[in-house]
Amino acid sequence: MSRNLIKKCMFVGAIVLVVNLFFIPTLSAIIPQNCPQNHRTELFVEKSVSSSGGKPDLIVKNMGFAPYGDGGTIIACATVKNIGDADIQGELTLKYTFIRLVFRTIAYIDTTWMSGGLAPGEEAYWPLIYEKELPKFGFFEFKCTVNPGKTIEESNYDNNDLAQKYVAFFGQWKPLT
């Protein structure tokens, strides 16, 4: 009887070890100092500015995984845009979360910021985390929220989130359509 109990405990321990190694990321991922967090790009010839009553309005325009630097390093990234009528001065905050779809548990969560602000119609590219720091297997929701603490007065807070579902298989992250 005790031999079966020991075997069961060893089996459960092995399962827990595999889950910890492959499905739970290390939470020590840091954006390196050479990452261009203040890199801005204007992709539109015509600025798309909404009528927001003289206030800024921030959106997460897109997000995903993209190559970064030399050597094919992949990072999770997001683009934030000010679609309002006013400049944003000071510090912008972006919260990003990776949530496991199966158990709805948080796999990774962090907040980053960028100083300098955004003019109306301007957007900023935001490198977030190296893909290798995330879990290697599973189904996830990647969610970004700009201005999560509502520290910047905006005309519309309802459009500050963007979420996309992904599958990770052997460290390759692909969107679920």
C-alpha positions as CSV (number, residue, x, y, z in Angstrom):
1,M,0.0,0.0,0.0
2,S,2.7,2.5,0.9
3,R,4.6,1.7,-2.3
4,N,1.6,2.7,-4.4
5,L,1.3,5.9,-2.4
6,I,5.0,6.7,-3.0
7,K,4.6,6.0,-6.7
8,K,1.6,8.3,-6.9
9,C,3.4,11.1,-5.0
10,M,6.4,10.8,-7.3
11,F,4.1,10.9,-10.4
12,V,2.3,14.0,-9.0
13,G,5.7,15.6,-8.2
14,A,7.0,15.0,-11.7
15,I,3.8,16.6,-13.2
16,V,4.2,19.7,-10.9
17,L,7.9,19.9,-12.0
18,V,7.0,19.8,-15.7
19,V,4.3,22.4,-15.2
20,N,6.7,24.7,-13.4
21,L,9.4,24.3,-16.0
22,F,7.3,24.8,-19.1
23,F,4.1,26.7,-18.2
24,I,5.1,29.2,-15.5
25,P,7.5,31.8,-16.7
26,T,10.3,33.4,-14.8
27,L,9.2,36.8,-13.5
28,S,12.6,38.4,-13.9
29,A,12.2,39.6,-17.4
30,I,13.4,43.1,-17.9
31,I,13.6,45.3,-20.9
32,P,17.2,45.9,-21.6
33,Q,18.6,49.5,-21.3
34,N,19.3,49.7,-25.0
35,C,15.6,49.1,-25.9
36,P,14.2,52.3,-27.7
37,Q,11.2,53.0,-25.4
38,N,11.0,56.5,-26.7
39,H,11.0,55.5,-30.4
40,R,8.0,57.2,-32.1
41,T,6.7,56.6,-35.6
42,E,4.0,58.3,-37.6
43,L,2.4,55.8,-39.9
44,F,-0.3,58.0,-41.3
45,V,0.1,60.9,-43.8
46,E,-3.2,62.3,-42.7
47,K,-3.6,62.4,-38.9
48,S,-6.7,60.6,-37.7
49,V,-7.9,62.8,-34.8
50,S,-11.4,62.3,-33.3
51,S,-13.5,65.0,-31.8
52,S,-12.7,64.5,-28.1
53,G,-13.6,67.9,-26.6
54,G,-10.1,69.2,-26.3
55,K,-8.8,66.2,-24.3
56,P,-6.4,63.4,-25.3
57,D,-7.8,59.9,-26.0
58,L,-5.3,57.0,-25.8
59,I,-5.8,53.6,-27.6
60,V,-3.7,50.5,-27.9
61,K,-3.6,50.4,-31.7
62,N,-2.0,47.0,-32.1
63,M,0.2,44.4,-30.4
64,G,1.9,41.2,-31.0
65,F,5.4,39.7,-31.5
66,A,8.0,41.2,-33.7
67,P,11.8,40.8,-34.4
68,Y,14.0,43.1,-32.4
69,G,17.7,44.0,-33.1
70,D,20.2,41.6,-34.5
71,G,20.1,37.9,-34.2
72,G,16.3,37.4,-34.6
73,T,15.4,38.1,-31.0
74,I,11.6,38.2,-30.7
75,I,9.8,40.6,-28.3
76,A,6.2,41.2,-27.4
77,C,5.3,44.8,-28.4
78,A,2.4,47.2,-28.6
79,T,1.7,50.5,-30.4
80,V,-0.2,53.2,-28.4
81,K,-1.8,56.1,-30.2
82,N,-3.4,59.5,-29.1
83,I,-6.6,59.8,-31.2
84,G,-7.7,62.8,-29.1
85,D,-7.5,66.6,-29.6
86,A,-4.9,67.5,-27.0
87,D,-1.2,66.7,-26.2
88,I,-0.3,64.3,-23.5
89,Q,2.5,65.7,-21.4
90,G,4.6,63.6,-18.9
91,E,4.5,59.9,-18.4
92,L,2.4,57.3,-20.2
93,T,1.8,54.0,-18.5
94,L,1.1,50.6,-20.2
95,K,0.1,47.5,-18.4
96,Y,0.4,44.2,-20.1
97,T,-0.8,40.8,-19.0
98,F,-0.5,37.2,-20.3
99,I,-3.5,35.2,-18.9
100,R,-3.7,31.4,-19.3
101,L,-7.1,30.6,-21.0
102,V,-7.5,27.2,-19.5
103,F,-7.5,28.2,-15.8
104,R,-7.7,32.0,-16.2
105,T,-4.6,32.5,-14.1
106,I,-2.0,35.2,-14.7
107,A,1.1,33.9,-16.4
108,Y,2.9,37.3,-16.6
109,I,2.0,40.8,-15.6
110,D,4.0,44.0,-15.6
111,T,3.7,47.7,-16.1
112,T,6.0,49.9,-18.1
113,W,6.1,53.7,-18.8
114,M,7.4,56.2,-21.3
115,S,8.1,59.8,-20.7
116,G,7.7,62.6,-23.2
117,G,4.0,62.4,-24.0
118,L,2.2,62.1,-27.3
119,A,0.7,64.8,-29.6
120,P,-2.7,64.3,-31.3
121,G,-2.4,61.7,-34.0
122,E,1.0,60.6,-32.8
123,E,1.8,57.0,-31.9
124,A,4.5,55.3,-29.9
125,Y,6.0,51.8,-30.4
126,W,6.5,50.0,-27.1
127,P,8.8,46.9,-26.8
128,L,7.5,45.0,-23.7
129,I,9.1,41.6,-23.0
130,Y,11.3,39.0,-24.6
131,E,9.3,36.1,-25.9
132,K,11.8,33.7,-24.4
133,E,10.8,34.9,-20.9
134,L,7.2,33.7,-21.4
135,P,5.8,30.2,-21.1
136,K,6.6,27.7,-23.9
137,F,3.3,25.9,-24.1
138,G,-0.4,26.8,-23.7
139,F,-3.2,29.0,-24.7
140,F,-3.1,32.6,-23.6
141,E,-4.7,36.0,-23.8
142,F,-2.3,38.9,-24.3
143,K,-3.9,42.1,-23.0
144,C,-2.5,45.6,-23.0
145,T,-4.1,48.6,-21.2
146,V,-2.8,52.1,-21.7
147,N,-3.3,54.6,-18.8
148,P,-4.5,51.8,-16.5
149,G,-4.6,54.1,-13.4
150,K,-6.5,56.8,-15.3
151,T,-3.8,59.3,-14.3
152,I,-4.2,61.2,-17.6
153,E,-7.6,62.8,-18.1
154,E,-9.1,61.5,-21.3
155,S,-12.3,61.9,-23.3
156,N,-12.9,58.1,-23.4
157,Y,-11.4,55.5,-21.1
158,D,-13.5,52.6,-22.6
159,N,-11.1,52.2,-25.6
160,N,-7.8,51.8,-23.6
161,D,-7.7,48.0,-23.8
162,L,-6.8,45.6,-26.5
163,A,-6.6,41.8,-26.1
164,Q,-5.6,39.0,-28.5
165,K,-5.6,35.3,-27.9
166,Y,-2.4,33.3,-28.7
167,V,-1.2,29.7,-28.6
168,A,2.4,29.0,-27.5
169,F,3.9,25.8,-28.8
170,F,7.6,25.1,-28.1
171,G,8.1,28.9,-27.5
172,Q,6.5,30.0,-30.8
173,W,3.6,32.4,-30.2
174,K,0.9,32.4,-32.9
175,P,-2.4,34.3,-32.8
176,L,-5.7,32.3,-32.6
177,T,-8.1,33.5,-35.2
